[in-house]
Amino acid sequence: MPDESERTPAARPDTVGPRPTRRIDARSLRGLAHPLRMTILELLSLDGPATATGLAERLGENTGTVSWHLRHLAEHGFIEEETGRGTKRQRWWRRVGVTNELNTADFRDDPDTRGALSVYLHELVQQYFNRVVTYLNEDWDDGWRSAGTIADWRDLRLTPDQLSALNAELAAVIARHTAAAPDTGPAPDALPVVVQLQSFPRKARGTA
């Protein structure tokens, strides 16, 4: 399953074309699967580069703790130091410009990674939920409020191949809207937009 939360980095509107893809392996999954590390990576992905001090203030954490998790994320290739910015005491970190993809089938028969996979998936779903709650609790003007949507479709009956094809088509639609026009850039009134897609089978349940 692709990690859709990391597909489009914020604060980089000049990014054009597809980014390199990295398939998450067992070692990198275990390095990422921690609630605070996943939150740090989310903030760097959505809001751009930051320092340990800035992240600690946002998260209500100790700067030393955040610094340790930043180094851990860098060791596993998820983030990197932004060279030429900051000082030895105040280092800036940014998310590495690749799309991380995770295939749960890779870890199906690996008991040592099962716990990390569970943590990762549950934290990812919690991030999705928190973003929706934040959007609902914020004050938006009528234009943005009517443009956003929270919807689901419950009347589909698909085979695995059909579901895969549906997801591929939806991803292609998002890809067409991802890159800013190379000549003009984003419109003056454009804001970062998060598109969350969850598609999964549901086992039929009879009624008593």
Secondary structure, DSSP 4 states (H G I P E B T S, - for coil): -B-GGGSS-TT-TT--SPPPEEE--HHHHHHH-SHHHHHHHHHHHHH--EEHHHHHHHHT--HHHHHHHHHHHHHTTSEEEEEEEE-SSSEEEEE-SSEEE--GGGGTT-HHHHHHHHHHHHHHHHHHHHHHHHHHHS---HHHHHH------------HHHHHHHHHHHHHHHHHHHSPPTTT-S-TT-------------------
